[in-house]
């Protein structure tokens, strides 16, 4: 029985250190979950805005900066940045349909312009060629009965 007690007393400091490390890991994961709870909905909204062709690169950089501040221990600075990003995301959500409609219009006009090139070339090139030919020979005099070379 004495040997059993001596063996367990040697493990007690090891157990205490292990519990202390687990407590530190748990508090870190709680902090990480806190920033995840704040940032995850914003990341989803940013992805939706990006699919709507809204430029969200600066907001993504700001969220990255907020996570870095959170990890370094500046929780207040991280909250300020997250709130400013949240405000900007809400503003951009209202503009997203207009930006997407402009993108669709730009793509449609580009395709139509590219499709119009061959018919316009077919119609306009002969006229342009004849006009250039006639204007370049405007000063020529045609003499009747002139010998041919």
Order of alpha helices (4+ residues) and beta strands (2+ residues): alpha-alpha-alpha
